[in-house]
Amino acid sequence: MQQPQQLIHPQSGETVFGKPLESGDEVQKGDLYPSTNGKWEPFPIPDGISLRDGSVLVVRPA
């Protein structure tokens, strides 16, 4: 997993500080993704699912 960094929502410019998850990382409660409404929202996938290449950006807030 990468180091914490400031990430910017691609539509709204809203920022969040955290670690981007990589392929193979497991999703945990509290992880966020850039939703189409312009906000960082909880990732709507059950905990424990592993991300695959090409998945949406998911961030673990620091």
PQR file with spaces between the fields and no chain letter, atoms N, CA, C, O and H, PARSE charges and radii, in Angstrom:
ATOM       1  N    MET     1       0.853   -1.179    0.000 -0.4000 1.5000
ATOM       2  CA   MET     1       0.000    0.000    0.000 -0.0000 2.0000
ATOM       3  C    MET     1       0.898    1.240    0.000  0.5500 1.7000
ATOM       4  O    MET     1       1.961    1.258    0.619 -0.5500 1.4000
ATOM       5  N    GLN     2       0.451    2.248   -0.692 -0.4000 1.5000
ATOM       6  CA   GLN     2       1.202    3.493   -0.809 -0.0000 2.0000
ATOM       7  C    GLN     2       1.168    4.285    0.496  0.5500 1.7000
ATOM       8  O    GLN     2       0.412    3.969    1.415 -0.5500 1.4000
ATOM       9  H    GLN     2      -0.413    2.233   -1.195  0.4000 1.0000
ATOM      10  N    GLN     3       2.002    5.318    0.554 -0.4000 1.5000
ATOM      11  CA   GLN     3       2.021    6.227    1.704 -0.0000 2.0000
ATOM      12  C    GLN     3       0.793    7.141    1.650  0.5500 1.7000
ATOM      13  O    GLN     3       0.260    7.387    0.569 -0.5500 1.4000
ATOM      14  H    GLN     3       2.616    5.574   -0.192  0.4000 1.0000
ATOM      15  N    PRO     4       0.333    7.651    2.815 -0.5600 1.5000
ATOM      16  CA   PRO     4      -0.792    8.593    2.801  0.2800 2.0000
ATOM      17  C    PRO     4      -0.461    9.816    1.947  0.5500 1.7000
ATOM      18  O    PRO     4       0.669   10.304    1.930 -0.5500 1.4000
ATOM      19  N    GLN     5      -1.474   10.286    1.248 -0.4000 1.5000
ATOM      20  CA   GLN     5      -1.312   11.461    0.403 -0.0000 2.0000
ATOM      21  C    GLN     5      -2.648   12.183    0.262  0.5500 1.7000
ATOM      22  O    GLN     5      -3.702   11.625    0.567 -0.5500 1.4000
ATOM      23  H    GLN     5      -2.391    9.889    1.261  0.4000 1.0000
ATOM      24  N    GLN     6      -2.592   13.405   -0.195 -0.4000 1.5000
ATOM      25  CA   GLN     6      -3.811   14.157   -0.450 -0.0000 2.0000
ATOM      26  C    GLN     6      -4.308   13.773   -1.833  0.5500 1.7000
ATOM      27  O    GLN     6      -3.569   13.861   -2.814 -0.5500 1.4000
ATOM      28  H    GLN     6      -1.735   13.858   -0.443  0.4000 1.0000
ATOM      29  N    LEU     7      -5.569   13.344   -1.908 -0.4000 1.5000
ATOM      30  CA   LEU     7      -6.176   12.944   -3.178 -0.0000 2.0000
ATOM      31  C    LEU     7      -7.338   13.881   -3.480  0.5500 1.7000
ATOM      32  O    LEU     7      -8.047   14.318   -2.573 -0.5500 1.4000
ATOM      33  H    LEU     7      -6.169   13.272   -1.111  0.4000 1.0000
ATOM      34  N    ILE     8      -7.527   14.184   -4.750 -0.4000 1.5000
ATOM      35  CA   ILE     8      -8.529   15.151   -5.175 -0.0000 2.0000
ATOM      36  C    ILE     8      -9.618   14.440   -5.970  0.5500 1.7000
ATOM      37  O    ILE     8      -9.333   13.670   -6.888 -0.5500 1.4000
ATOM      38  H    ILE     8      -6.952   13.829   -5.487  0.4000 1.0000
ATOM      39  N    HIS     9     -10.885   14.712   -5.597 -0.4000 1.5000
ATOM      40  CA   HIS     9     -12.016   14.127   -6.323 -0.0000 2.0000
ATOM      41  C    HIS     9     -11.996   14.680   -7.744  0.5500 1.7000
ATOM      42  O    HIS     9     -11.889   15.893   -7.924 -0.5500 1.4000
ATOM      43  H    HIS     9     -11.116   15.336   -4.851  0.4000 1.0000
ATOM      44  N    PRO    10     -12.097   13.816   -8.763 -0.5600 1.5000
ATOM      45  CA   PRO    10     -11.967   14.276  -10.150  0.2800 2.0000
ATOM      46  C    PRO    10     -13.072   15.218  -10.631  0.5500 1.7000
ATOM      47  O    PRO    10     -12.867   15.949  -11.600 -0.5500 1.4000
ATOM      48  N    GLN    11     -14.236   15.218   -9.978 -0.4000 1.5000
ATOM      49  CA   GLN    11     -15.334   16.082  -10.415 -0.0000 2.0000
ATOM      50  C    GLN    11     -15.442   17.363   -9.590  0.5500 1.7000
ATOM      51  O    GLN    11     -15.615   18.450  -10.140 -0.5500 1.4000
ATOM      52  H    GLN    11     -14.403   14.624   -9.191  0.4000 1.0000
ATOM      53  N    SER    12     -15.338   17.227   -8.273 -0.4000 1.5000
ATOM      54  CA   SER    12     -15.618   18.365   -7.395 -0.0000 2.0000
ATOM      55  C    SER    12     -14.374   19.071   -6.869  0.5500 1.7000
ATOM      56  O    SER    12     -14.443   20.222   -6.438 -0.5500 1.4000
ATOM      57  H    SER    12     -15.197   16.343   -7.826  0.4000 1.0000
ATOM      58  N    GLY    13     -13.236   18.381   -6.906 -0.4000 1.5000
ATOM      59  CA   GLY    13     -12.020   18.950   -6.325 -0.0000 2.0000
ATOM      60  C    GLY    13     -11.931   18.760   -4.825  0.5500 1.7000
ATOM      61  O    GLY    13     -10.956   19.194   -4.212 -0.5500 1.4000
ATOM      62  H    GLY    13     -13.180   17.446   -7.257  0.4000 1.0000
ATOM      63  N    GLU    14     -12.933   18.113   -4.207 -0.4000 1.5000
ATOM      64  CA   GLU    14     -12.902   17.836   -2.764 -0.0000 2.0000
ATOM      65  C    GLU    14     -11.703   16.941   -2.468  0.5500 1.7000
ATOM      66  O    GLU    14     -11.418   16.007   -3.218 -0.5500 1.4000
ATOM      67  H    GLU    14     -13.725   17.760   -4.705  0.4000 1.0000
ATOM      68  N    THR    15     -11.003   17.227   -1.376 -0.4000 1.5000
ATOM      69  CA   THR    15      -9.814   16.455   -1.053 -0.0000 2.0000
ATOM      70  C    THR    15     -10.046   15.501    0.119  0.5500 1.7000
ATOM      71  O    THR    15     -10.909   15.722    0.969 -0.5500 1.4000
ATOM      72  H    THR    15     -11.234   17.986   -0.767  0.4000 1.0000
ATOM      73  N    VAL    16      -9.248   14.438    0.133 -0.4000 1.5000
ATOM      74  CA   VAL    16      -9.224   13.484    1.227 -0.0000 2.0000
ATOM      75  C    VAL    16      -7.758   13.081    1.402  0.5500 1.7000
ATOM      76  O    VAL    16      -7.009   13.007    0.428 -0.5500 1.4000
ATOM      77  H    VAL    16      -8.548   14.259   -0.558  0.4000 1.0000
ATOM      78  N    PHE    17      -7.357   12.823    2.644 -0.4000 1.5000
ATOM      79  CA   PHE    17      -5.988   12.405    2.927 -0.0000 2.0000
ATOM      80  C    PHE    17      -6.011   10.935    3.298  0.5500 1.7000
ATOM      81  O    PHE    17      -6.681   10.536    4.251 -0.5500 1.4000
ATOM      82  H    PHE    17      -7.966   12.883    3.435  0.4000 1.0000
ATOM      83  N    GLY    18      -5.279   10.133    2.544 -0.4000 1.5000
ATOM      84  CA   GLY    18      -5.265    8.720    2.834 -0.0000 2.0000
ATOM      85  C    GLY    18      -4.369    7.953    1.891  0.5500 1.7000
ATOM      86  O    GLY    18      -3.603    8.533    1.121 -0.5500 1.4000
ATOM      87  H    GLY    18      -4.735   10.456    1.770  0.4000 1.0000
ATOM      88  N    LYS    19      -4.477    6.618    1.963 -0.4000 1.5000
ATOM      89  CA   LYS    19      -3.657    5.727    1.148 -0.0000 2.0000
ATOM      90  C    LYS    19      -4.510    5.119    0.043  0.5500 1.7000
ATOM      91  O    LYS    19      -5.517    4.470    0.330 -0.5500 1.4000
ATOM      92  H    LYS    19      -5.099    6.146    2.588  0.4000 1.0000
ATOM      93  N    PRO    20      -4.125    5.318   -1.219 -0.5600 1.5000
ATOM      94  CA   PRO    20      -4.841    4.648   -2.306  0.2800 2.0000
ATOM      95  C    PRO    20      -4.613    3.134   -2.211  0.5500 1.7000
ATOM      96  O    PRO    20      -3.483    2.685   -2.018 -0.5500 1.4000
ATOM      97  N    LEU    21      -5.673    2.364   -2.345 -0.4000 1.5000
ATOM      98  CA   LEU    21      -5.526    0.917   -2.325 -0.0000 2.0000
ATOM      99  C    LEU    21      -5.039    0.446   -3.692  0.5500 1.7000
ATOM     100  O    LEU    21      -5.310    1.074   -4.715 -0.5500 1.4000
ATOM     101  H    LEU    21      -6.590    2.728   -2.502  0.4000 1.0000
ATOM     102  N    GLU    22      -4.322   -0.662   -3.686 -0.4000 1.5000
ATOM     103  CA   GLU    22      -3.761   -1.218   -4.911 -0.0000 2.0000
ATOM     104  C    GLU    22      -4.403   -2.571   -5.202  0.5500 1.7000
ATOM     105  O    GLU    22      -5.085   -3.145   -4.353 -0.5500 1.4000
ATOM     106  H    GLU    22      -4.102   -1.173   -2.855  0.4000 1.0000
ATOM     107  N    SER    23      -4.179   -3.061   -6.393 -0.4000 1.5000
ATOM     108  CA   SER    23      -4.682   -4.369   -6.784 -0.0000 2.0000
ATOM     109  C    SER    23      -4.258   -5.405   -5.741  0.5500 1.7000
ATOM     110  O    SER    23      -3.089   -5.473   -5.360 -0.5500 1.4000
ATOM     111  H    SER    23      -3.624   -2.595   -7.083  0.4000 1.0000
ATOM     112  N    GLY    24      -5.219   -6.207   -5.285 -0.4000 1.5000
ATOM     113  CA   GLY    24      -4.943   -7.235   -4.282 -0.0000 2.0000
ATOM     114  C    GLY    24      -5.229   -6.805   -2.858  0.5500 1.7000
ATOM     115  O    GLY    24      -5.368   -7.658   -1.980 -0.5500 1.4000
ATOM     116  H    GLY    24      -6.168   -6.151   -5.595  0.4000 1.0000
ATOM     117  N    ASP    25      -5.325   -5.473   -2.594 -0.4000 1.5000
ATOM     118  CA   ASP    25      -5.662   -4.997   -1.252 -0.0000 2.0000
ATOM     119  C    ASP    25      -7.117   -5.332   -0.942  0.5500 1.7000
ATOM     120  O    ASP    25      -7.969   -5.298   -1.829 -0.5500 1.4000
ATOM     121  H    ASP    25      -5.212   -4.781   -3.307  0.4000 1.0000
ATOM     122  N    GLU    26      -7.396   -5.654    0.313 -0.4000 1.5000
ATOM     123  CA   GLU    26      -8.764   -5.947    0.725 -0.0000 2.0000
ATOM     124  C    GLU    26      -9.474   -4.685    1.181  0.5500 1.7000
ATOM     125  O    GLU    26      -8.903   -3.862    1.897 -0.5500 1.4000
ATOM     126  H    GLU    26      -6.704   -5.682    1.033  0.4000 1.0000
ATOM     127  N    VAL    27     -10.726   -4.537    0.760 -0.4000 1.5000
ATOM     128  CA   VAL    27     -11.554   -3.410    1.159 -0.0000 2.0000
ATOM     129  C    VAL    27     -11.936   -3.576    2.625  0.5500 1.7000
ATOM     130  O    VAL    27     -12.253   -4.678    3.074 -0.5500 1.4000
ATOM     131  H    VAL    27     -11.190   -5.205    0.178  0.4000 1.0000
ATOM     132  N    GLN    28     -11.903   -2.458    3.374 -0.4000 1.5000
ATOM     133  CA   GLN    28     -12.307   -2.461    4.774 -0.0000 2.0000
ATOM     134  C    GLN    28     -13.376   -1.393    4.990  0.5500 1.7000
ATOM     135  O    GLN    28     -13.488   -0.442    4.217 -0.5500 1.4000
ATOM     136  H    GLN    28     -11.646   -1.563    3.010  0.4000 1.0000
ATOM     137  N    LYS    29     -14.151   -1.567    6.047 -0.4000 1.5000
ATOM     138  CA   LYS    29     -15.149   -0.569    6.411 -0.0000 2.0000
ATOM     139  C    LYS    29     -14.444    0.772    6.587  0.5500 1.7000
ATOM     140  O    LYS    29     -13.396    0.849    7.228 -0.5500 1.4000
ATOM     141  H    LYS    29     -14.060   -2.339    6.675  0.4000 1.0000
ATOM     142  N    GLY    30     -15.020    1.826    6.017 -0.4000 1.5000
ATOM     143  CA   GLY    30     -14.437    3.155    6.124 -0.0000 2.0000
ATOM     144  C    GLY    30     -13.642    3.573    4.896  0.5500 1.7000
ATOM     145  O    GLY    30     -13.290    4.745    4.760 -0.5500 1.4000
ATOM     146  H    GLY    30     -15.872    1.764    5.496  0.4000 1.0000
ATOM     147  N    ASP    31     -13.350    2.624    3.988 -0.4000 1.5000
ATOM     148  CA   ASP    31     -12.665    2.982    2.750 -0.0000 2.0000
ATOM     149  C    ASP    31     -13.603    3.823    1.876  0.5500 1.7000
ATOM     150  O    ASP    31     -14.818    3.626    1.889 -0.5500 1.4000
ATOM     151  H    ASP    31     -13.636    1.672    4.098  0.4000 1.0000
ATOM     152  N    LEU    32     -13.036    4.744    1.131 -0.4000 1.5000
ATOM     153  CA   LEU    32     -13.817    5.692    0.342 -0.0000 2.0000
ATOM     154  C    LEU    32     -13.517    5.582   -1.146  0.5500 1.7000
ATOM     155  O    LEU    32     -12.455    5.107   -1.547 -0.5500 1.4000
ATOM     156  H    LEU    32     -12.049    4.905    1.121  0.4000 1.0000
ATOM     157  N    TYR    33     -14.473    6.030   -1.958 -0.4000 1.5000
ATOM     158  CA   TYR    33     -14.260    6.120   -3.402 -0.0000 2.0000
ATOM     159  C    TYR    33     -14.869    7.436   -3.887  0.5500 1.7000
ATOM     160  O    TYR    33     -15.744    7.984   -3.217 -0.5500 1.4000
ATOM     161  H    TYR    33     -15.337    6.416   -1.632  0.4000 1.0000
ATOM     162  N    PRO    34     -14.424    7.960   -5.045 -0.5600 1.5000
ATOM     163  CA   PRO    34     -14.970    9.209   -5.568  0.2800 2.0000
ATOM     164  C    PRO    34     -16.299    8.947   -6.296  0.5500 1.7000
ATOM     165  O    PRO    34     -16.298    8.534   -7.455 -0.5500 1.4000
ATOM     166  N    SER    35     -17.417    9.185   -5.624 -0.4000 1.5000
ATOM     167  CA   SER    35     -18.716    8.892   -6.221 -0.0000 2.0000
ATOM     168  C    SER    35     -19.064    9.924   -7.296  0.5500 1.7000
ATOM     169  O    SER    35     -18.438   10.979   -7.391 -0.5500 1.4000
ATOM     170  H    SER    35     -17.418    9.521   -4.682  0.4000 1.0000
ATOM     171  N    THR    36     -20.060    9.599   -8.091 -0.4000 1.5000
ATOM     172  CA   THR    36     -20.466   10.483   -9.179 -0.0000 2.0000
ATOM     173  C    THR    36     -21.186   11.731   -8.689  0.5500 1.7000
ATOM     174  O    THR    36     -21.450   12.632   -9.485 -0.5500 1.4000
ATOM     175  H    THR    36     -20.568    8.741   -8.014  0.4000 1.0000
ATOM     176  N    ASN    37     -21.515   11.810   -7.394 -0.4000 1.5000
ATOM     177  CA   ASN    37     -22.166   13.009   -6.860 -0.0000 2.0000
ATOM     178  C    ASN    37     -21.148   14.055   -6.398  0.5500 1.7000
ATOM     179  O    ASN    37     -21.525   15.084   -5.837 -0.5500 1.4000
ATOM     180  H    ASN    37     -21.301   11.078   -6.747  0.4000 1.0000
ATOM     181  N    GLY    38     -19.859   13.793   -6.632 -0.4000 1.5000
ATOM     182  CA   GLY    38     -18.820   14.760   -6.295 -0.0000 2.0000
ATOM     183  C    GLY    38     -18.282   14.657   -4.883  0.5500 1.7000
ATOM     184  O    GLY    38     -17.515   15.520   -4.455 -0.5500 1.4000
ATOM     185  H    GLY    38     -19.552   12.958   -7.087  0.4000 1.0000
ATOM     186  N    LYS    39     -18.662   13.628   -4.150 -0.4000 1.5000
ATOM     187  CA   LYS    39     -18.187   13.449   -2.774 -0.0000 2.0000
ATOM     188  C    LYS    39     -17.404   12.151   -2.654  0.5500 1.7000
ATOM     189  O    LYS    39     -17.562   11.234   -3.460 -0.5500 1.4000
ATOM     190  H    LYS    39     -19.285   12.927   -4.497  0.4000 1.0000
ATOM     191  N    TRP    40     -16.553   12.090   -1.630 -0.4000 1.5000
ATOM     192  CA   TRP    40     -15.895   10.838   -1.265 -0.0000 2.0000
ATOM     193  C    TRP    40     -16.889   10.072   -0.403  0.5500 1.7000
ATOM     194  O    TRP    40     -17.252   10.533    0.678 -0.5500 1.4000
ATOM     195  H    TRP    40     -16.425   12.835   -0.975  0.4000 1.0000
ATOM     196  N    GLU    41     -17.329    8.918   -0.865 -0.4000 1.5000
ATOM     197  CA   GLU    41     -18.365    8.129   -0.189 -0.0000 2.0000
ATOM     198  C    GLU    41     -17.801    6.777    0.252  0.5500 1.7000
ATOM     199  O    GLU    41     -16.800    6.314   -0.296 -0.5500 1.4000
ATOM     200  H    GLU    41     -17.033    8.543   -1.744  0.4000 1.0000
ATOM     201  N    PRO    42     -18.444    6.140    1.244 -0.5600 1.5000
ATOM     202  CA   PRO    42     -18.021    4.783    1.618  0.2800 2.0000
ATOM     203  C    PRO    42     -18.128    3.851    0.408  0.5500 1.7000
ATOM     204  O    PRO    42     -19.108    3.899   -0.336 -0.5500 1.4000
ATOM     205  N    PHE    43     -17.127    3.016    0.222 -0.4000 1.5000
ATOM     206  CA   PHE    43     -17.104    2.094   -0.916 -0.0000 2.0000
ATOM     207  C    PHE    43     -18.199    1.048   -0.709  0.5500 1.7000
ATOM     208  O    PHE    43     -18.204    0.365    0.316 -0.5500 1.4000
ATOM     209  H    PHE    43     -16.332    2.977    0.826  0.4000 1.0000
ATOM     210  N    PRO    44     -19.137    0.905   -1.672 -0.5600 1.5000
ATOM     211  CA   PRO    44     -20.325    0.054   -1.474  0.2800 2.0000
ATOM     212  C    PRO    44     -20.099   -1.427   -1.778  0.5500 1.7000
ATOM     213  O    PRO    44     -20.956   -2.071   -2.383 -0.5500 1.4000
ATOM     214  N    ILE    45     -18.982   -1.957   -1.373 -0.4000 1.5000
ATOM     215  CA   ILE    45     -18.651   -3.371   -1.580 -0.0000 2.0000
ATOM     216  C    ILE    45     -18.367   -3.970   -0.196  0.5500 1.7000
ATOM     217  O    ILE    45     -17.787   -3.299    0.658 -0.5500 1.4000
ATOM     218  H    ILE    45     -18.285   -1.434   -0.881  0.4000 1.0000
ATOM     219  N    PRO    46     -18.769   -5.224    0.030 -0.5600 1.5000
ATOM     220  CA   PRO    46     -18.539   -5.831    1.353  0.2800 2.0000
ATOM     221  C    PRO    46     -17.062   -5.860    1.750  0.5500 1.7000
ATOM     222  O    PRO    46     -16.176   -5.994    0.906 -0.5500 1.4000
ATOM     223  N    ASP    47     -16.820   -5.731    3.057 -0.4000 1.5000
ATOM     224  CA   ASP    47     -15.456   -5.839    3.590 -0.0000 2.0000
ATOM     225  C    ASP    47     -14.851   -7.172    3.162  0.5500 1.7000
ATOM     226  O    ASP    47     -15.550   -8.175    3.021 -0.5500 1.4000
ATOM     227  H    ASP    47     -17.539   -5.621    3.743  0.4000 1.0000
ATOM     228  N    GLY    48     -13.540   -7.159    2.959 -0.4000 1.5000
ATOM     229  CA   GLY    48     -12.823   -8.388    2.661 -0.0000 2.0000
ATOM     230  C    GLY    48     -12.677   -8.703    1.185  0.5500 1.7000
ATOM     231  O    GLY    48     -11.936   -9.617    0.825 -0.5500 1.4000
ATOM     232  H    GLY    48     -12.972   -6.344    3.074  0.4000 1.0000
ATOM     233  N    ILE    49     -13.365   -7.970    0.322 -0.4000 1.5000
ATOM     234  CA   ILE    49     -13.231   -8.178   -1.125 -0.0000 2.0000
ATOM     235  C    ILE    49     -11.907   -7.578   -1.569  0.5500 1.7000
ATOM     236  O    ILE    49     -11.564   -6.469   -1.158 -0.5500 1.4000
ATOM     237  H    ILE    49     -13.967   -7.227    0.615  0.4000 1.0000
ATOM     238  N    SER    50     -11.166   -8.283   -2.393 -0.4000 1.5000
ATOM     239  CA   SER    50      -9.894   -7.785   -2.916 -0.0000 2.0000
ATOM     240  C    SER    50     -10.130   -7.008   -4.204  0.5500 1.7000
ATOM     241  O    SER    50     -10.944   -7.404   -5.038 -0.5500 1.4000
ATOM     242  H    SER    50     -11.445   -9.184   -2.727  0.4000 1.0000
ATOM     243  N    LEU    51      -9.412   -5.900   -4.360 -0.4000 1.5000
ATOM     244  CA   LEU    51      -9.505   -5.105   -5.577 -0.0000 2.0000
ATOM     245  C    LEU    51      -8.719   -5.767   -6.698  0.5500 1.7000
ATOM     246  O    LEU    51      -7.738   -6.469   -6.450 -0.5500 1.4000
ATOM     247  H    LEU    51      -8.751   -5.578   -3.683  0.4000 1.0000
ATOM     248  N    ARG    52      -9.156   -5.539   -7.934 -0.4000 1.5000
ATOM     249  CA   ARG    52      -8.451   -6.042   -9.113 -0.0000 2.0000
ATOM     250  C    ARG    52      -7.925   -4.861   -9.919  0.5500 1.7000
ATOM     251  O    ARG    52      -8.370   -3.728   -9.736 -0.5500 1.4000
ATOM     252  H    ARG    52      -9.952   -4.969   -8.136  0.4000 1.0000
ATOM     253  N    ASP    53      -6.980   -5.132  -10.808 -0.4000 1.5000
ATOM     254  CA   ASP    53      -6.471   -4.091  -11.712 -0.0000 2.0000
ATOM     255  C    ASP    53      -7.631   -3.463  -12.462  0.5500 1.7000
ATOM     256  O    ASP    53      -8.563   -4.152  -12.876 -0.5500 1.4000
ATOM     257  H    ASP    53      -6.619   -6.052  -10.956  0.4000 1.0000
ATOM     258  N    GLY    54      -7.566   -2.138  -12.636 -0.4000 1.5000
ATOM     259  CA   GLY    54      -8.600   -1.438  -13.370 -0.0000 2.0000
ATOM     260  C    GLY    54      -9.812   -1.081  -12.534  0.5500 1.7000
ATOM     261  O    GLY    54     -10.780   -0.510  -13.037 -0.5500 1.4000
ATOM     262  H    GLY    54      -6.808   -1.578  -12.299  0.4000 1.0000
ATOM     263  N    SER    55      -9.757   -1.422  -11.249 -0.4000 1.5000
ATOM     264  CA   SER    55     -10.873   -1.086  -10.368 -0.0000 2.0000
ATOM     265  C    SER    55     -10.921    0.412  -10.127  0.5500 1.7000
ATOM     266  O    SER    55      -9.968    1.133  -10.423 -0.5500 1.4000
ATOM     267  H    SER    55      -8.971   -1.886  -10.840  0.4000 1.0000
ATOM     268  N    VAL    56     -12.024    0.863   -9.595 -0.4000 1.5000
ATOM     269  CA   VAL    56     -12.179    2.261   -9.220 -0.0000 2.0000
ATOM     270  C    VAL    56     -11.168    2.626   -8.133  0.5500 1.7000
ATOM     271  O    VAL    56     -10.730    1.762   -7.374 -0.5500 1.4000
ATOM     272  H    VAL    56     -12.798    0.277   -9.354  0.4000 1.0000
ATOM     273  N    LEU    57     -10.802    3.896   -8.061 -0.4000 1.5000
ATOM     274  CA   LEU    57      -9.922    4.378   -7.003 -0.0000 2.0000
ATOM     275  C    LEU    57     -10.614    4.194   -5.657  0.5500 1.7000
ATOM     276  O    LEU    57     -11.746    4.640   -5.469 -0.5500 1.4000
ATOM     277  H    LEU    57     -11.158    4.598   -8.678  0.4000 1.0000
ATOM     278  N    VAL    58      -9.938    3.543   -4.730 -0.4000 1.5000
ATOM     279  CA   VAL    58     -10.448    3.369   -3.365 -0.0000 2.0000
ATOM     280  C    VAL    58      -9.360    3.855   -2.418  0.5500 1.7000
ATOM     281  O    VAL    58      -8.183    3.536   -2.587 -0.5500 1.4000
ATOM     282  H    VAL    58      -9.018    3.181   -4.882  0.4000 1.0000
ATOM     283  N    VAL    59      -9.772    4.636   -1.415 -0.4000 1.5000
ATOM     284  CA   VAL    59      -8.829    5.278   -0.500 -0.0000 2.0000
ATOM     285  C    VAL    59      -9.129    4.846    0.930  0.5500 1.7000
ATOM     286  O    VAL    59     -10.285    4.807    1.349 -0.5500 1.4000
ATOM     287  H    VAL    59     -10.728    4.896   -1.278  0.4000 1.0000
ATOM     288  N    ARG    60      -8.070    4.523    1.674 -0.4000 1.5000
ATOM     289  CA   ARG    60      -8.183    4.260    3.110 -0.0000 2.0000
ATOM     290  C    ARG    60      -7.761    5.544    3.820  0.5500 1.7000
ATOM     291  O    ARG    60      -6.572    5.861    3.862 -0.5500 1.4000
ATOM     292  H    ARG    60      -7.131    4.555    1.333  0.4000 1.0000
ATOM     293  N    PRO    61      -8.729    6.295    4.383 -0.5600 1.5000
ATOM     294  CA   PRO    61      -8.377    7.561    5.045  0.2800 2.0000
ATOM     295  C    PRO    61      -7.332    7.358    6.138  0.5500 1.7000
ATOM     296  O    PRO    61      -7.352    6.365    6.865 -0.5500 1.4000
ATOM     297  N    ALA    62      -6.423    8.318    6.234 -0.4000 1.5000
ATOM     298  CA   ALA    62      -5.349    8.259    7.233 -0.0000 2.0000
ATOM     299  C    ALA    62      -5.840    8.773    8.565  0.5500 1.7000
ATOM     300  O    ALA    62      -5.080    8.802    9.533 -0.5500 1.4000
ATOM     301  H    ALA    62      -6.407    9.124    5.643  0.4000 1.0000
